[in-house]
Amino acid sequence: MEENVTIGKYVIWFAVINLALTVCFSIALILLEIDSNTSAVIASLVGAAMIAGSKFIQDHKRVPNRSDKTKLVWLSYLTSWLVSLLLLSGFILATSEGSQLLGMVKSINMGIILGAIVFFSIVILATLSLSYGFLARKQLEDMKRKGVI
């Protein structure tokens, strides 16, 4: 039976990479004058989860078991919201557009805001579950084939 491992280190990897990728994608989209969308957020989530998952696989020579995956998904989910709120807070405090955005959000019906939060939470959780499950198994197969493990 596989033992459960401490996953704090992998959540920290996820948080750092998620923050870095989100900032890099945002800067690139601004420089290229492309309206940002959720695909950049999803790409950041998948990239961060793939790197954290890769570190897990390298350290333990296996994919996360059910317990590990559950912890990774939920802690990464919470971390992704914290990263988003941190960046949003910085944007609101640092720019005039942020103040306008805050004013606009205050005028939106709370039901719509909660619906959006629920929808994006489901998307984030599904993305993380896929990343720490199916995609992690693919990473393990690839690492074995290349002789990394």
C-alpha positions as CSV (number, residue, x, y, z in Angstrom):
1,M,0.0,0.0,0.0
2,E,1.3,3.5,-0.9
3,E,1.8,5.8,2.0
4,N,0.4,9.3,2.0
5,V,3.0,12.0,1.7
6,T,3.3,15.5,2.8
7,I,2.1,17.6,-0.1
8,G,2.9,21.1,1.2
9,K,6.0,21.4,-0.9
10,Y,4.1,20.6,-4.1
11,V,1.4,23.1,-3.3
12,I,4.1,25.8,-2.8
13,W,5.5,24.8,-6.2
14,F,2.0,25.1,-7.7
15,A,1.5,28.6,-6.1
16,V,4.8,30.0,-7.2
17,I,4.5,28.7,-10.8
18,N,0.8,29.7,-11.0
19,L,1.7,33.2,-9.9
20,A,4.6,33.5,-12.3
21,L,2.7,32.1,-15.3
22,T,-0.3,34.3,-14.6
23,V,1.8,37.4,-14.4
24,C,3.8,36.4,-17.6
25,F,0.6,35.6,-19.6
26,S,-0.9,38.9,-18.4
27,I,2.1,40.9,-19.4
28,A,2.3,39.1,-22.8
29,L,-1.4,39.7,-23.5
30,I,-1.0,43.4,-22.6
31,L,2.0,43.9,-24.8
32,L,0.4,42.1,-27.7
33,E,-2.8,44.1,-27.1
34,I,-4.9,41.0,-26.8
35,D,-8.0,41.0,-24.5
36,S,-7.3,38.6,-21.8
37,N,-9.6,35.7,-21.3
38,T,-9.9,32.6,-19.1
39,S,-7.7,30.5,-21.4
40,A,-4.7,32.2,-20.0
41,V,-5.8,31.3,-16.4
42,I,-6.5,27.7,-17.4
43,A,-3.1,27.5,-19.1
44,S,-1.5,28.9,-15.9
45,L,-3.3,26.3,-13.8
46,V,-2.4,23.4,-16.0
47,G,1.2,24.5,-16.3
48,A,1.6,24.9,-12.5
49,A,-0.2,21.6,-11.8
50,M,1.9,19.8,-14.3
51,I,5.1,21.1,-12.8
52,A,4.0,20.3,-9.2
53,G,2.8,16.9,-10.4
54,S,6.1,16.3,-12.1
55,K,8.0,17.1,-8.9
56,F,5.7,14.7,-7.0
57,I,6.3,11.9,-9.6
58,Q,10.1,12.5,-9.5
59,D,10.2,12.4,-5.7
60,H,7.9,9.4,-5.2
61,K,8.2,7.5,-8.5
62,R,4.5,7.3,-8.8
63,V,1.4,9.5,-9.5
64,P,-0.5,10.9,-6.5
65,N,-2.8,8.3,-5.0
66,R,-6.5,9.2,-4.3
67,S,-5.7,10.8,-0.9
68,D,-2.7,12.8,-2.3
69,K,-4.7,13.9,-5.4
70,T,-7.6,15.1,-3.3
71,K,-5.3,17.2,-1.1
72,L,-3.4,18.5,-4.1
73,V,-6.6,19.4,-5.9
74,W,-8.2,21.2,-3.0
75,L,-5.1,23.0,-1.7
76,S,-4.2,24.0,-5.3
77,Y,-7.7,25.3,-5.8
78,L,-7.6,27.4,-2.7
79,T,-4.1,28.6,-3.7
80,S,-5.3,29.6,-7.2
81,W,-8.1,31.7,-5.7
82,L,-5.6,33.4,-3.3
83,V,-3.2,34.1,-6.2
84,S,-6.1,35.6,-8.2
85,L,-7.3,37.7,-5.3
86,L,-3.8,38.9,-4.6
87,L,-3.3,40.0,-8.2
88,L,-6.8,41.5,-8.4
89,S,-6.2,43.5,-5.2
90,G,-2.9,44.8,-6.6
91,F,-4.6,45.8,-9.8
92,I,-7.4,47.6,-8.0
93,L,-5.0,49.4,-5.7
94,A,-2.4,50.3,-8.3
95,T,-4.5,51.5,-11.3
96,S,-7.4,53.7,-12.1
97,E,-8.9,50.9,-14.2
98,G,-8.9,48.8,-11.1
99,S,-11.1,51.4,-9.3
100,Q,-13.4,51.5,-12.3
101,L,-13.6,47.7,-12.2
102,L,-14.4,47.7,-8.5
103,G,-17.2,50.2,-9.2
104,M,-18.6,48.0,-12.0
105,V,-18.5,44.9,-9.8
106,K,-20.4,46.6,-7.0
107,S,-23.3,47.3,-9.5
108,I,-23.6,43.7,-10.5
109,N,-26.3,41.5,-9.0
110,M,-24.8,39.3,-6.2
111,G,-26.5,36.2,-7.7
112,I,-24.5,36.7,-10.9
113,I,-21.3,37.1,-9.0
114,L,-21.9,33.9,-7.0
115,G,-22.9,32.0,-10.1
116,A,-19.7,33.1,-11.8
117,I,-17.7,32.0,-8.8
118,V,-19.4,28.6,-8.7
119,F,-18.9,28.1,-12.5
120,F,-15.2,29.1,-12.4
121,S,-14.7,26.9,-9.3
122,I,-16.0,23.9,-11.1
123,V,-13.8,24.7,-14.1
124,I,-10.7,25.1,-11.8
125,L,-11.5,21.9,-9.9
126,A,-12.0,19.9,-13.0
127,T,-8.8,21.3,-14.5
128,L,-6.8,20.5,-11.4
129,S,-8.3,17.0,-11.1
130,L,-7.4,16.3,-14.7
131,S,-3.9,17.6,-14.2
132,Y,-3.1,15.6,-11.1
133,G,-4.9,12.5,-12.4
134,F,-4.9,11.7,-16.1
135,L,-2.1,14.1,-17.1
136,A,0.1,13.0,-14.2
137,R,-0.3,9.3,-15.4
138,K,0.8,10.5,-18.9
139,Q,3.8,12.3,-17.4
140,L,4.8,9.1,-15.5
141,E,4.6,7.0,-18.6
142,D,6.7,9.6,-20.5
143,M,9.3,9.8,-17.7
144,K,9.6,6.0,-17.6
145,R,10.0,5.9,-21.4
146,K,12.7,8.5,-21.3
147,G,14.5,6.8,-18.3
148,V,14.0,9.7,-16.0
149,I,12.4,7.3,-13.4
